[in-house]
Amino acid sequence: MALDTDVPCTGAEKYGMYHGRPCVILKMNNIYGWEPRPYYNLTQINNIVGMPTWLKTTITNHYNKHCLPLPKKARKKCPQMRMIWLSCEGETAADEEHMGKVHYVPWQGFPGYYYPYLNQQHYLSPIVFIQFRNITPGVLIQVRCKIWARNIQHDPTNPRKGGIHFEILMD
């Protein structure tokens, strides 16, 4: 975080609203016993239809940074790839233009070590803040976020299947 320009997603900073960089908290529903099947293979990731190219690049960079230095045997199940990846985009090209760049805090998804949920005592669900850094004021923006793992289905006609749809308007 660049403390001179970045606005943290904290209550003290009014979750970015005061500075015109609003934050939205995303959390997955707890499904008892469900465990994600992450993507470990970059070839498999690059062949996913519907996954944004920029997310594929982000995952590849993440793999190169954290997994490539590991021995070949350990790369097959690299712990840093045990993620439910997250992508948020505008519904239309106009929405994309008006929402600007989206920043994900603390990760670009939900770490797999939070799963499975088994109704454990003191369990804390993982959350991800998405921050709109260059949002256009006064424009209603439709946002669709998707989560990505091998056992998560998507349906273009139902944004709630494998994701969420919401609208944001900043005055």
C-alpha positions as a LaTeX table, in Angstrom:
\begin{tabular}{lrrr}
\hline
Residue & $x$ (\AA) & $y$ (\AA) & $z$ (\AA) \\
\hline
Met1 & 0.00 & 0.00 & 0.00 \\
Ala2 & 1.30 & 3.43 & $-0.89$ \\
Leu3 & 0.43 & 5.40 & 2.23 \\
Asp4 & 0.76 & 8.73 & 0.43 \\
Thr5 & $-1.93$ & 7.93 & $-2.19$ \\
Asp6 & $-3.82$ & 4.74 & $-1.25$ \\
Val7 & $-6.89$ & 4.97 & 0.92 \\
Pro8 & $-7.30$ & 1.98 & 3.22 \\
Cys9 & $-10.61$ & 0.16 & 3.46 \\
Thr10 & $-11.14$ & 0.84 & 7.15 \\
Gly11 & $-13.92$ & 2.27 & 9.25 \\
Ala12 & $-11.70$ & 5.18 & 10.25 \\
Glu13 & $-11.43$ & 6.10 & 6.57 \\
Lys14 & $-15.20$ & 5.62 & 6.04 \\
Tyr15 & $-14.35$ & 2.62 & 3.84 \\
Gly16 & $-12.89$ & 4.89 & 1.20 \\
Met17 & $-16.11$ & 6.88 & 0.72 \\
Tyr18 & $-14.75$ & 10.11 & 2.16 \\
His19 & $-11.92$ & 10.12 & $-0.42$ \\
Gly20 & $-14.04$ & 9.03 & $-3.40$ \\
Arg21 & $-12.55$ & 5.52 & $-3.47$ \\
Pro22 & $-15.36$ & 3.36 & $-2.11$ \\
Cys23 & $-14.76$ & $-0.14$ & $-0.77$ \\
Val24 & $-17.21$ & $-3.03$ & $-0.93$ \\
Ile25 & $-16.83$ & $-6.11$ & 1.26 \\
Leu26 & $-17.37$ & $-9.50$ & $-0.39$ \\
Lys27 & $-17.86$ & $-12.72$ & 1.56 \\
Met28 & $-18.83$ & $-16.17$ & 0.38 \\
Asn29 & $-21.72$ & $-18.03$ & 1.98 \\
Asn30 & $-20.70$ & $-20.78$ & 4.37 \\
Ile31 & $-21.66$ & $-24.17$ & 2.99 \\
Tyr32 & $-21.13$ & $-26.93$ & 5.49 \\
Gly33 & $-18.44$ & $-29.38$ & 4.35 \\
Trp34 & $-17.80$ & $-27.73$ & 0.98 \\
Glu35 & $-14.19$ & $-27.57$ & $-0.08$ \\
Pro36 & $-12.88$ & $-25.75$ & $-3.16$ \\
Arg37 & $-11.04$ & $-27.61$ & $-5.88$ \\
Pro38 & $-8.43$ & $-25.03$ & $-6.87$ \\
Tyr39 & $-6.64$ & $-24.60$ & $-10.15$ \\
Tyr40 & $-3.02$ & $-25.68$ & $-9.87$ \\
Asn41 & $-2.23$ & $-26.05$ & $-13.58$ \\
Leu42 & $-1.56$ & $-22.90$ & $-15.64$ \\
Thr43 & $-2.49$ & $-24.66$ & $-18.89$ \\
Gln44 & $-5.86$ & $-25.53$ & $-17.38$ \\
Ile45 & $-6.34$ & $-21.91$ & $-16.26$ \\
Asn46 & $-5.50$ & $-20.53$ & $-19.71$ \\
Asn47 & $-8.12$ & $-22.82$ & $-21.28$ \\
Ile48 & $-10.99$ & $-21.63$ & $-19.09$ \\
Val49 & $-13.67$ & $-20.02$ & $-21.23$ \\
Gly50 & $-15.14$ & $-16.93$ & $-19.62$ \\
Met51 & $-12.32$ & $-16.17$ & $-17.20$ \\
Pro52 & $-11.01$ & $-12.65$ & $-17.88$ \\
Thr53 & $-7.60$ & $-12.49$ & $-19.53$ \\
Trp54 & $-6.34$ & $-10.06$ & $-16.88$ \\
Leu55 & $-7.20$ & $-12.60$ & $-14.14$ \\
Lys56 & $-5.34$ & $-15.34$ & $-16.02$ \\
Thr57 & $-2.32$ & $-13.01$ & $-16.15$ \\
Thr58 & $-2.65$ & $-12.25$ & $-12.43$ \\
Ile59 & $-2.77$ & $-15.96$ & $-11.58$ \\
Thr60 & 0.21 & $-16.69$ & $-13.84$ \\
Asn61 & 2.23 & $-13.91$ & $-12.17$ \\
His62 & 1.20 & $-15.26$ & $-8.74$ \\
Tyr63 & 2.36 & $-18.75$ & $-9.79$ \\
Asn64 & 5.66 & $-17.47$ & $-11.16$ \\
Lys65 & 6.37 & $-15.52$ & $-7.97$ \\
His66 & 5.35 & $-18.10$ & $-5.36$ \\
Cys67 & 5.46 & $-21.54$ & $-7.01$ \\
Leu68 & 8.14 & $-21.48$ & $-9.69$ \\
Pro69 & 10.98 & $-21.27$ & $-7.15$ \\
Leu70 & 9.73 & $-24.47$ & $-5.47$ \\
Pro71 & 11.02 & $-27.92$ & $-6.43$ \\
Lys72 & 9.16 & $-29.44$ & $-9.38$ \\
Lys73 & 7.30 & $-31.97$ & $-7.23$ \\
Ala74 & 6.04 & $-29.26$ & $-4.83$ \\
Arg75 & 4.76 & $-27.11$ & $-7.72$ \\
Lys76 & 2.00 & $-29.60$ & $-8.51$ \\
Lys77 & 0.11 & $-28.59$ & $-5.36$ \\
Cys78 & 1.66 & $-25.21$ & $-4.62$ \\
Pro79 & 0.00 & $-23.89$ & $-1.42$ \\
Gln80 & $-0.25$ & $-20.32$ & $-2.78$ \\
Met81 & $-2.42$ & $-21.58$ & $-5.65$ \\
Arg82 & $-5.00$ & $-23.00$ & $-3.23$ \\
Met83 & $-7.29$ & $-20.05$ & $-3.83$ \\
Ile84 & $-10.81$ & $-19.30$ & $-4.90$ \\
Trp85 & $-9.96$ & $-16.53$ & $-7.35$ \\
Leu86 & $-12.13$ & $-13.43$ & $-7.64$ \\
Ser87 & $-12.83$ & $-11.19$ & $-10.62$ \\
Cys88 & $-15.06$ & $-8.12$ & $-10.67$ \\
Glu89 & $-16.02$ & $-6.36$ & $-13.89$ \\
Gly90 & $-18.64$ & $-3.99$ & $-15.18$ \\
Glu91 & $-21.68$ & $-5.54$ & $-16.87$ \\
Thr92 & $-21.18$ & $-3.40$ & $-19.98$ \\
Ala93 & $-18.31$ & $-1.51$ & $-21.58$ \\
Ala94 & $-19.77$ & 1.73 & $-20.18$ \\
Asp95 & $-19.82$ & 0.23 & $-16.68$ \\
Glu96 & $-16.19$ & $-0.83$ & $-17.11$ \\
Glu97 & $-15.22$ & 2.67 & $-18.16$ \\
His98 & $-17.05$ & 4.38 & $-15.28$ \\
Met99 & $-15.93$ & 2.00 & $-12.53$ \\
Gly100 & $-12.23$ & 2.36 & $-13.31$ \\
Lys101 & $-9.61$ & 0.06 & $-11.88$ \\
Val102 & $-10.64$ & $-2.29$ & $-9.08$ \\
His103 & $-8.16$ & $-3.05$ & $-6.31$ \\
Tyr104 & $-8.49$ & $-6.22$ & $-4.20$ \\
Val105 & $-7.50$ & $-6.22$ & $-0.51$ \\
Pro106 & $-5.94$ & $-8.31$ & 1.02 \\
Trp107 & $-5.95$ & $-10.91$ & $-1.82$ \\
Gln108 & $-7.38$ & $-11.47$ & $-5.27$ \\
Gly109 & $-9.68$ & $-14.10$ & $-3.80$ \\
Phe110 & $-10.38$ & $-16.34$ & $-0.85$ \\
Pro111 & $-7.57$ & $-18.57$ & 0.47 \\
Gly112 & $-8.37$ & $-22.27$ & 0.46 \\
Tyr113 & $-7.15$ & $-22.84$ & 4.00 \\
Tyr114 & $-10.46$ & $-21.41$ & 5.28 \\
Tyr115 & $-12.26$ & $-24.47$ & 3.91 \\
Pro116 & $-14.02$ & $-26.73$ & 4.55 \\
Tyr117 & $-16.41$ & $-24.93$ & 6.85 \\
Leu118 & $-17.42$ & $-27.39$ & 9.57 \\
Asn119 & $-19.17$ & $-25.04$ & 12.02 \\
Gln120 & $-15.92$ & $-24.68$ & 13.97 \\
Gln121 & $-15.82$ & $-22.53$ & 17.07 \\
His122 & $-14.35$ & $-19.10$ & 16.45 \\
Tyr123 & $-14.46$ & $-19.61$ & 12.66 \\
Leu124 & $-14.01$ & $-16.37$ & 10.76 \\
Ser125 & $-15.22$ & $-16.26$ & 7.17 \\
Pro126 & $-12.70$ & $-14.79$ & 4.76 \\
Ile127 & $-13.57$ & $-11.42$ & 3.27 \\
Val128 & $-12.17$ & $-9.46$ & 0.37 \\
Phe129 & $-12.47$ & $-5.71$ & 0.01 \\
Ile130 & $-12.82$ & $-4.48$ & $-3.53$ \\
Gln131 & $-11.96$ & $-0.82$ & $-3.90$ \\
Phe132 & $-13.01$ & 1.33 & $-6.82$ \\
Arg133 & $-10.06$ & 3.66 & $-7.30$ \\
Asn134 & $-11.31$ & 5.81 & $-10.21$ \\
Ile135 & $-15.10$ & 5.59 & $-10.04$ \\
Thr136 & $-17.11$ & 8.21 & $-11.91$ \\
Pro137 & $-19.39$ & 10.12 & $-9.50$ \\
Gly138 & $-23.10$ & 10.35 & $-10.30$ \\
Val139 & $-23.20$ & 7.29 & $-12.56$ \\
Leu140 & $-24.99$ & 4.06 & $-11.62$ \\
Ile141 & $-22.56$ & 1.22 & $-12.28$ \\
Gln142 & $-23.52$ & $-2.44$ & $-12.54$ \\
Val143 & $-20.83$ & $-4.79$ & $-11.26$ \\
Arg144 & $-20.58$ & $-8.53$ & $-11.62$ \\
Cys145 & $-18.10$ & $-10.47$ & $-9.52$ \\
Lys146 & $-17.30$ & $-14.14$ & $-10.09$ \\
Ile147 & $-15.43$ & $-16.65$ & $-8.01$ \\
Trp148 & $-13.24$ & $-19.21$ & $-9.75$ \\
Ala149 & $-12.41$ & $-22.78$ & $-8.73$ \\
Arg150 & $-12.80$ & $-26.08$ & $-10.58$ \\
Asn151 & $-15.99$ & $-26.98$ & $-8.69$ \\
Ile152 & $-17.75$ & $-23.63$ & $-9.12$ \\
Gln153 & $-20.26$ & $-23.37$ & $-11.96$ \\
His154 & $-21.20$ & $-20.13$ & $-13.76$ \\
Asp155 & $-24.38$ & $-19.24$ & $-15.60$ \\
Pro156 & $-24.49$ & $-16.13$ & $-17.84$ \\
Thr157 & $-28.24$ & $-15.77$ & $-17.23$ \\
Asn158 & $-27.97$ & $-16.07$ & $-13.44$ \\
Pro159 & $-25.26$ & $-13.87$ & $-11.87$ \\
Arg160 & $-25.85$ & $-15.49$ & $-8.47$ \\
Lys161 & $-24.55$ & $-18.83$ & $-9.72$ \\
Gly162 & $-20.82$ & $-18.61$ & $-9.10$ \\
Gly163 & $-20.91$ & $-14.91$ & $-8.38$ \\
Ile164 & $-22.83$ & $-11.82$ & $-7.41$ \\
His165 & $-24.29$ & $-8.81$ & $-9.14$ \\
Phe166 & $-24.63$ & $-5.40$ & $-7.47$ \\
Glu167 & $-24.95$ & $-1.76$ & $-8.39$ \\
Ile168 & $-22.97$ & 1.13 & $-7.00$ \\
Leu169 & $-23.63$ & 4.87 & $-7.24$ \\
Met170 & $-21.26$ & 7.38 & $-5.71$ \\
Asp171 & $-22.47$ & 10.93 & $-5.22$ \\
\hline
\end{tabular}
